[in-house]
Amino acid sequence: MNKYNSDFILFNSDYKDEEQEENNPEQNTDNNEDLEKVKTFGTPNLPTTPQDIQFISIIGEVEGHIVSPPQKKATKYEHIMPLLVAAEQNPEVKGILIFLNTVGGDVEAGLALAEMINSLSKPKVSLVLGGGHSIGVPLATSSDYSFITPTATMTIHPIRMTGLVIGVPQTFRYFEKMQQRIINFILRTSKIEKELLLKLMYDTDEIANDVGTILIGEEAVKNGLIDEVGGFSTALQKLKELIEKN
């Protein structure tokens, strides 16, 4: 075969490949989508989730009015709010399942999310996976029914504040009011007694160099903060039961 024939064969094969791509635009699009899935999730095959349940994750630090540092994993409350609004207004969504693995964060942003979740008319179930610390406690109790995995933890402690603090009685009263808002919400949305909650919150023997208590799995249930110990399948089954009752 001479040089001209080989060049023609190469040119012809390239032309056929381009022609096949033009004739199969859908296949080309699917390949690009698979490649993006591999880059993002590590697998080309992503199972489809049911359209009647809205899954929401609150992971890392709850970011509020102040932007978290870039090296921190954070959940922006302004991203969660529209999801909750859409779930409430979408007639196809029958229930909401919330995953929690948070270290806490902005008190007012977290409490706003908790009040928003609690005020939804559709059935909602929360599942504490790794942790539901600080403002993550009212986020966990805001649902109709709450679960915690056996190894997950919940940290109860008084509110903390960073930045400018003025040493006057008004500052102390402001702290008291903020703390009371959180306490009232937890009491309203869980089964824990007020005296026990305050005892756990102000305990000085549990955490080194801090005030508060860490509850692990079953302890959170025994103290009335969480309804039941369970995992994803248990939480999903409970949500389906609430949807049927609703």
Secondary structure by P-SEA (a helix, b strand, c coil): ccaaaaaaaaaaaaaaaaaaaaacaaaaaaaaaaaaaaacccccbbbbccccbbbbbbccccccccccccccccccaaaaaaaaaaaaacccccbbbbbbbcccccaaaaaaaaaaaaacccbbbbbbccccccaaaaaaacccbbbbcccbbbbbbcccccccccccaaaaaaaaaaaaaaaaaaaacccccaaaaaaaaaccccccccccccccaaaaaaaccccccccaaaaaaaaaaaaaac
